[in-house]
C-alpha cells in the first residue's frame, strides 16, 4: 500500500505514457500504455491502467490540462502498484531530467490547484 506525502488533487485526465526504462522487462521499452489519472500532487500522480507495470519502471508522460490546455512533458518513476477491480493502480513520482517540464508543471500546479 502507498502513503501520500503531499496533498493530492482529484483530477481525471486521460493520457498515454510511454515506457522509458524497465529493468524487469526491457522488451517493454518504447511501449505506449493508455492511462487515466485518478489524482495528482505537485510531484507525482496516481493513475489507473489495464496493464500492470512494476515499481522502478520509468515512464515518459505528457499531461494536457487546464482550460487553455497546456501540455507538460514529464518523466515519472513507478513507486507502487496495486490491482483494484481488474485495473492496475500505480503511484508515480515525477523526476527532474533534462528535456522535461517539471519546473513548469510545479508552477502550473501551484497557481491552479488548491490543496
QUIFEN-V539913 format. One record per residue. N is the residue number from 1. SS is DSSP state (~ for helix, > for strand, _ for the rest). PHI is phi in radians with two decimals (NA if undefined). OMEGA is omega in radians with two decimals (NA if undefined). Layout:
# QUIFEN-V539913
n: [N | N]
ss: [SS | SS]
phi: [PHI | PHI]
omega: [OMEGA | OMEGA]
This chain:
# QUIFEN-V539913
n: [1 | 2 | 3 | 4 | 5 | 6 | 7 | 8 | 9 | 10 | 11 | 12 | 13 | 14 | 15 | 16 | 17 | 18 | 19 | 20 | 21 | 22 | 23 | 24 | 25 | 26 | 27 | 28 | 29 | 30 | 31 | 32 | 33 | 34 | 35 | 36 | 37 | 38 | 39 | 40 | 41 | 42 | 43 | 44 | 45 | 46 | 47 | 48 | 49 | 50 | 51 | 52 | 53 | 54 | 55 | 56 | 57 | 58 | 59 | 60 | 61 | 62 | 63 | 64 | 65 | 66 | 67 | 68 | 69 | 70 | 71 | 72 | 73 | 74 | 75 | 76 | 77 | 78 | 79 | 80 | 81 | 82 | 83 | 84 | 85 | 86 | 87 | 88 | 89 | 90 | 91 | 92 | 93 | 94 | 95 | 96 | 97 | 98 | 99 | 100 | 101 | 102 | 103 | 104 | 105 | 106 | 107 | 108 | 109 | 110 | 111 | 112 | 113 | 114 | 115]
ss: [_ | _ | _ | _ | _ | _ | _ | _ | > | > | _ | _ | _ | > | > | > | > | > | > | > | > | _ | _ | _ | _ | ~ | ~ | ~ | _ | _ | _ | > | > | > | > | > | > | > | > | > | > | _ | _ | > | > | > | > | > | > | _ | _ | _ | _ | _ | _ | _ | _ | > | > | > | > | > | > | > | > | _ | _ | _ | _ | > | > | > | > | > | > | > | > | > | > | > | > | > | > | > | _ | _ | > | > | > | > | > | > | > | > | > | _ | _ | _ | _ | _ | _ | ~ | ~ | ~ | ~ | ~ | ~ | ~ | ~ | ~ | ~ | ~ | _ | _ | _]
phi: [NA | -1.81 | -2.28 | -1.34 | -1.78 | -2.19 | -1.04 | -1.91 | -2.08 | -1.26 | -2.82 | -1.71 | -2.35 | -1.54 | -2.75 | -2.01 | -1.83 | -1.99 | -1.20 | -1.65 | -2.70 | -2.58 | -1.12 | -1.24 | -2.58 | -1.01 | -1.16 | -1.34 | -1.02 | 1.64 | -1.21 | -1.73 | -2.14 | -1.26 | -2.36 | -2.41 | -1.28 | -1.75 | -2.76 | -2.56 | -2.18 | -1.14 | -2.13 | 3.13 | -2.67 | -1.95 | -2.23 | -2.21 | -2.67 | -1.69 | -2.06 | -1.35 | -2.17 | -1.62 | -0.95 | 1.40 | -1.22 | -1.75 | -2.10 | -1.64 | -2.22 | -2.05 | -1.76 | -1.99 | -2.40 | 1.64 | -1.12 | -1.60 | 0.75 | -1.88 | -1.93 | -2.24 | -1.58 | -2.28 | -1.97 | -2.32 | -1.94 | -1.21 | -1.75 | -2.70 | -2.35 | -2.67 | -1.58 | -2.32 | 0.87 | 1.18 | -1.93 | -1.66 | -1.77 | -2.34 | -1.68 | -2.15 | -1.79 | -1.27 | -2.16 | -1.45 | -2.52 | -1.02 | 1.56 | -1.84 | -1.95 | -1.05 | -1.07 | -1.16 | -1.09 | -1.04 | -1.13 | -1.08 | -1.04 | -1.04 | -1.52 | -2.17 | -2.22 | -1.65 | -2.07]
omega: [-3.05 | 3.04 | 3.11 | 3.13 | -3.12 | 3.04 | -3.09 | 3.06 | 3.09 | -3.10 | -3.13 | 3.09 | 3.06 | -3.14 | 3.07 | 3.07 | 3.10 | 3.12 | -3.14 | -3.11 | 3.11 | -3.12 | -3.12 | -3.12 | -3.10 | 3.11 | 3.12 | -3.10 | -3.12 | 3.12 | 3.06 | -3.09 | 3.07 | -3.06 | 2.97 | 3.10 | 3.02 | 3.06 | 3.03 | 3.11 | -3.11 | -3.07 | 3.12 | 3.11 | 3.00 | -3.10 | 3.12 | 3.11 | 3.12 | 3.12 | -3.14 | 3.03 | -3.05 | 3.04 | -3.11 | 3.04 | 3.11 | -3.13 | 2.91 | -3.05 | 2.99 | 3.11 | 3.04 | -3.05 | 3.02 | 3.14 | 3.13 | -3.12 | 3.03 | 3.13 | -3.13 | 3.08 | -3.05 | 3.00 | -3.12 | 3.09 | 3.09 | -3.11 | 3.13 | 3.05 | 3.13 | 3.09 | 3.13 | 3.11 | 3.10 | 3.04 | 3.06 | 3.05 | -3.10 | 3.00 | -3.08 | 3.05 | 3.08 | 3.09 | -3.11 | 3.07 | 3.09 | 3.13 | 3.08 | -3.10 | -3.08 | 3.13 | 3.12 | 3.10 | -3.13 | 3.13 | 3.11 | -3.12 | -3.13 | -3.06 | -3.00 | -3.09 | 3.05 | 3.12 | NA]
